Amino acid sequence: RELVVGRIRNTQEFYDYDNETMVLSLGLFPAHFLQYQHDDRVFFQFEAAWDSSLHNSAMLNRVTPYGEKVYMTLSAYLEVDNCAQPACVTKDLCMVVHSRDTKISAPSPRFRALKNLFGVVKNLDCGKVSGVYELLLRQFSETGSERRQRKVLDTSLTYVRGEENLNGWRPRGDSLLGDHQWELEKLTRLQMVEKTRHVILLREKLAEYNKASELSKLDKEIVNRQARVLSRDLITNKQADQKSDENPKDFDVKEKGVQIF
């Protein structure tokens, strides 16, 4: 559904949440499923084009100094059947930027001997990073979930008289509502971030001008707002637990282990 990259940094952990970082949404090529003989697993492959210069980051626009590394966070949003929201799979990548005319030297004979001792690694897998994730499904109910769970008869391929006048236009299903809801969710998150940033800046200004009364009033308002949000979340969770036997809708994805080749 969407693939985003960002959080360019020179440390493995990301701490500078207040700093504005360039996050890009990559253009995806057509995805497809892969099938292999004598393998019952499901393989879903998708590719995207990435231009490092679009981040406007000094770490990506220069050759990485010796001993340093550049870290980047990649997040893929995958649509899962019978789930209200897409699953978010996040991965941190480590890389080194070389000049265009740099030649990567071959491994030393000692390294090749160790590689042969512990197992031969194919050349195709040398530039790959793999991760094992655990998908947790939780039951969640909402208005209209039973209607969305019903099978819908696909009549998109059935000929209707006069459809040639539409010039190839096809109506969309209820996925249009899901896409609209997802856009609203992103706008809501942006609004929450900007509101929090505004409150922090206001608090810094009040402290700078020694306005103790206004600062105390603002702190009380923040505490009361947090209490209202917590109480509302508790009520929502209780209602969701009472109706948790209807439809599996919510989920969580956590990385279980990482293998680096």
C-alpha positions as CSV (number, residue, x, y, z in Angstrom):
1,R,0.0,0.0,0.0
2,E,2.7,2.5,0.9
3,L,6.5,2.4,1.5
4,V,8.1,5.3,3.4
5,V,11.8,6.0,4.3
6,G,13.3,8.6,6.6
7,R,15.0,9.2,10.0
8,I,18.5,9.6,8.4
9,R,21.0,9.5,11.2
10,N,24.5,8.4,12.1
11,T,23.5,6.4,15.2
12,Q,21.7,3.1,15.5
13,E,19.0,4.5,17.8
14,F,16.9,7.5,16.8
15,Y,16.5,10.1,19.6
16,D,16.0,13.5,17.9
17,Y,12.2,13.3,17.7
18,D,11.8,17.1,17.9
19,N,13.9,17.7,14.8
20,E,12.1,17.8,11.5
21,T,13.3,14.9,9.3
22,M,12.5,14.4,5.7
23,V,10.2,11.3,5.2
24,L,9.5,10.2,1.7
25,S,6.8,8.1,0.3
26,L,8.3,5.9,-2.5
27,G,6.6,5.1,-5.7
28,L,5.8,1.4,-5.8
29,F,6.1,-0.8,-8.9
30,P,3.3,-3.4,-9.5
31,A,3.6,-6.0,-6.8
32,H,3.0,-9.7,-7.4
33,F,3.0,-13.1,-5.6
34,L,5.8,-15.6,-6.2
35,Q,5.4,-19.4,-6.2
36,Y,8.1,-22.0,-5.9
37,Q,7.9,-25.7,-6.3
38,H,7.8,-27.9,-3.2
39,D,7.3,-24.8,-1.0
40,D,3.9,-24.0,0.6
41,R,4.9,-20.6,1.9
42,V,3.4,-17.4,0.4
43,F,5.9,-14.9,-1.1
44,F,4.8,-11.3,-1.9
45,Q,7.3,-9.2,-3.7
46,F,7.2,-5.4,-4.2
47,E,9.8,-2.9,-5.4
48,A,10.2,0.8,-5.2
49,A,12.5,3.5,-6.7
50,W,14.5,5.6,-4.2
51,D,16.5,8.7,-4.8
52,S,18.8,9.6,-1.9
53,S,19.1,13.2,-3.0
54,L,15.5,13.9,-2.2
55,H,16.1,13.7,1.5
56,N,18.3,16.8,1.4
57,S,20.5,15.2,4.0
58,A,24.2,15.9,4.4
59,M,24.9,12.3,5.3
60,L,23.5,11.0,2.0
61,N,25.0,13.8,-0.2
62,R,28.6,13.0,0.7
63,V,31.0,10.1,1.0
64,T,30.7,8.5,4.4
65,P,33.9,9.1,6.4
66,Y,35.9,6.1,7.5
67,G,34.5,4.4,10.6
68,E,31.1,6.0,10.3
69,K,27.8,4.5,9.1
70,V,24.5,6.0,8.0
71,Y,21.2,4.5,9.4
72,M,17.8,4.9,7.7
73,T,14.3,3.6,8.8
74,L,12.1,2.0,6.3
75,S,8.4,1.4,7.0
76,A,6.1,-0.7,4.7
77,Y,2.3,-0.5,5.2
78,L,0.7,-3.8,4.0
79,E,-3.0,-4.5,3.6
80,V,-4.1,-7.6,5.5
81,D,-7.4,-9.4,4.8
82,N,-10.1,-8.8,7.4
83,C,-8.1,-6.1,9.1
84,A,-9.3,-2.5,9.6
85,Q,-5.8,-0.9,9.3
86,P,-2.7,-1.8,7.3
87,A,0.1,-3.7,9.1
88,C,3.2,-1.6,9.5
89,V,6.5,-3.4,9.1
90,T,9.5,-1.3,10.1
91,K,13.2,-2.0,9.5
92,D,16.4,0.0,10.2
93,L,19.0,-0.2,7.4
94,C,22.7,0.5,7.8
95,M,24.7,1.7,4.8
96,V,27.9,3.4,3.7
97,V,28.0,5.9,0.8
98,H,31.0,5.5,-1.6
99,S,32.1,7.6,-4.4
100,R,31.1,6.7,-7.9
101,D,34.5,5.4,-9.0
102,T,35.1,3.4,-5.8
103,K,35.9,-0.3,-6.4
104,I,34.7,-2.7,-3.7
105,S,37.6,-5.0,-3.0
106,A,37.1,-8.8,-2.9
107,P,37.2,-10.5,0.5
108,S,40.5,-11.8,1.7
109,P,41.5,-15.5,1.5
110,R,41.2,-15.8,5.2
111,F,37.6,-14.4,5.1
112,R,36.7,-16.8,2.3
113,A,38.1,-19.7,4.3
114,L,36.0,-18.8,7.3
115,K,33.0,-18.4,5.0
116,N,33.5,-21.9,3.5
117,L,34.0,-23.3,7.0
118,F,30.7,-22.0,8.4
119,G,28.8,-22.4,5.1
120,V,28.8,-21.1,1.6
121,V,26.9,-17.8,1.1
122,K,25.6,-17.1,-2.3
123,N,26.6,-13.9,-4.0
124,L,23.0,-13.0,-4.6
125,D,22.4,-12.8,-0.8
126,C,25.4,-10.7,0.1
127,G,23.4,-7.4,-0.3
128,K,20.3,-8.5,1.4
129,V,19.0,-7.9,5.0
130,S,16.3,-10.2,6.3
131,G,14.0,-10.0,9.4
132,V,11.6,-12.3,11.1
133,Y,8.4,-10.7,12.3
134,E,5.5,-11.9,14.5
135,L,2.0,-10.9,13.5
136,L,-0.5,-10.7,16.3
137,L,-4.3,-10.5,15.5
138,R,-6.7,-9.1,18.1
139,Q,-10.5,-9.1,17.8
140,F,-12.1,-5.7,17.4
141,S,-15.6,-4.7,16.4
142,E,-16.9,-1.6,14.9
143,T,-20.1,-0.3,13.2
144,G,-20.7,-1.9,9.8
145,S,-18.0,-4.7,10.3
146,E,-20.5,-7.5,9.5
147,R,-21.4,-5.8,6.2
148,R,-17.7,-5.6,5.2
149,Q,-17.1,-9.2,6.1
150,R,-19.8,-10.5,3.7
151,K,-18.6,-11.8,0.3
152,V,-19.4,-9.4,-2.5
153,L,-20.2,-10.7,-5.9
154,D,-17.7,-9.4,-8.4
155,T,-19.5,-8.1,-11.5
156,S,-16.7,-5.9,-12.8
157,L,-16.1,-8.3,-15.8
158,T,-19.8,-8.6,-16.7
159,Y,-20.7,-6.7,-19.8
160,V,-23.3,-4.0,-19.4
161,R,-24.9,-2.4,-22.4
162,G,-23.5,1.0,-23.2
163,E,-20.3,0.6,-21.0
164,E,-18.1,1.3,-24.0
165,N,-19.2,5.0,-23.7
166,L,-17.4,5.2,-20.3
167,N,-14.0,5.0,-22.0
168,G,-12.6,2.4,-19.7
169,W,-13.9,3.9,-16.4
170,R,-14.7,1.4,-13.7
171,P,-16.5,2.1,-10.4
172,R,-14.6,1.4,-7.1
173,G,-15.9,-0.7,-4.3
174,D,-16.0,0.2,-0.6
175,S,-12.2,0.3,-0.6
176,L,-12.7,4.0,-1.4
177,L,-14.1,4.5,2.1
178,G,-11.1,2.8,3.6
179,D,-8.7,5.0,1.7
180,H,-10.6,8.1,2.7
181,Q,-10.5,7.0,6.4
182,W,-6.8,6.4,6.1
183,E,-6.2,9.9,4.8
184,L,-8.3,11.3,7.7
185,E,-6.2,9.3,10.1
186,K,-3.0,10.8,8.8
187,L,-4.4,14.3,9.0
188,T,-5.4,13.6,12.6
189,R,-1.9,12.4,13.5
190,L,-0.4,15.5,11.9
191,Q,-2.8,17.7,13.8
192,M,-1.8,16.1,17.1
193,V,1.9,16.5,16.4
194,E,1.4,20.2,15.5
195,K,-0.7,20.8,18.6
196,T,1.9,19.3,20.8
197,R,4.6,21.3,19.2
198,H,2.6,24.5,19.7
199,V,2.1,23.8,23.4
200,I,5.8,23.1,23.9
201,L,6.8,26.4,22.2
202,L,4.2,28.3,24.2
203,R,5.5,26.8,27.4
204,E,9.1,27.8,26.5
205,K,8.1,31.3,25.8
206,L,6.2,31.7,29.0
207,A,9.2,30.3,30.9
208,E,11.5,32.7,29.1
209,Y,9.4,35.8,30.1
210,N,9.0,34.5,33.7
211,K,5.2,34.3,33.5
212,A,4.7,31.9,36.4
213,S,0.9,32.3,36.6
214,E,0.3,31.6,32.9
215,L,2.8,28.8,33.0
216,S,1.1,27.1,35.9
217,K,-2.3,27.5,34.2
218,L,-1.0,25.9,31.1
219,D,0.5,23.0,33.0
220,K,-2.8,22.4,34.7
221,E,-4.6,22.5,31.4
222,I,-2.2,19.9,30.0
223,V,-2.6,17.6,32.9
224,N,-6.4,17.8,32.7
225,R,-6.3,17.2,29.0
226,Q,-4.1,14.1,29.5
227,A,-6.5,12.8,32.2
228,R,-9.5,13.2,29.9
229,V,-7.7,11.4,27.1
230,L,-6.7,8.5,29.4
231,S,-10.3,8.2,30.7
232,R,-11.7,8.2,27.2
233,D,-9.2,5.5,26.1
234,L,-10.1,3.3,29.1
235,I,-13.8,3.6,28.3
236,T,-13.1,2.7,24.6
237,N,-10.9,-0.3,25.6
238,K,-13.6,-1.6,27.9
239,Q,-16.2,-1.3,25.2
240,A,-13.9,-3.1,22.8
241,D,-13.2,-5.9,25.2
242,Q,-16.9,-6.5,25.8
243,K,-17.5,-6.9,22.1
244,S,-14.2,-8.6,21.2
245,D,-15.8,-11.9,20.1
246,E,-17.3,-10.6,16.8
247,N,-14.6,-9.9,14.2
248,P,-10.8,-10.1,14.0
249,K,-9.9,-6.6,12.9
250,D,-7.0,-5.2,14.9
251,F,-3.4,-6.4,14.7
252,D,0.1,-5.8,15.8
253,V,3.4,-6.5,14.1
254,K,6.6,-7.0,16.0
255,E,10.0,-8.0,14.8
256,K,10.9,-11.3,16.4
257,G,14.5,-11.7,15.2
258,V,16.9,-10.4,12.6
259,Q,19.3,-12.3,10.4
260,I,21.9,-10.3,8.5
261,F,23.6,-11.9,5.5
